[in-house]
Amino acid sequence: METTERLVYTMKEVQEILRVSKNHVYLMAKTGAIPTVKLGKKIVVPRRRLEQLLDGGWTPKESK
């Protein structure tokens, strides 16, 4: 099976990466503290944006 680099994380995966509660992840998404993209009914977080956020290179005011 071919492995490819993931482009997005689910909210559950972000919860596990950040080690915070499910409610906190959704609150962060709602307030713009983490960058999100809506794909149909699913909300996902772009991998590169999350990495930039964790490295200090992305701030919510720069989004949109």
GIDAVEN-V372363 format. One record per pair of residues at least 24 apart in sequence whose ideal C-beta (glycine too) atoms are under 10 Angstrom apart, sorted by the first residue. I is the first residue (numbers start at 1). GAP is how many residues later the second one is. Records with the same first field share a line. If there is no record, write none. Layout:
BEGIN
I = GAP ; GAP
END
This chain:
BEGIN
5 = 42
6 = 38 ; 40 ; 41
7 = 30 ; 37 ; 39 ; 40 ; 41
8 = 28 ; 29 ; 31 ; 34 ; 35 ; 36 ; 37 ; 38 ; 39 ; 40 ; 41 ; 42
9 = 25 ; 35 ; 36 ; 37 ; 38 ; 40 ; 41
10 = 32 ; 33 ; 34 ; 35
11 = 25 ; 31 ; 32 ; 33 ; 34
13 = 31 ; 32 ; 34 ; 37
14 = 29 ; 30 ; 31 ; 36
17 = 28 ; 33 ; 34 ; 37
18 = 27 ; 32 ; 35 ; 36
28 = 25 ; 32
31 = 29
32 = 27 ; 28 ; 29 ; 31 ; 32
33 = 26 ; 27 ; 30
34 = 24 ; 26 ; 29
35 = 25 ; 27 ; 28 ; 29
36 = 27
END
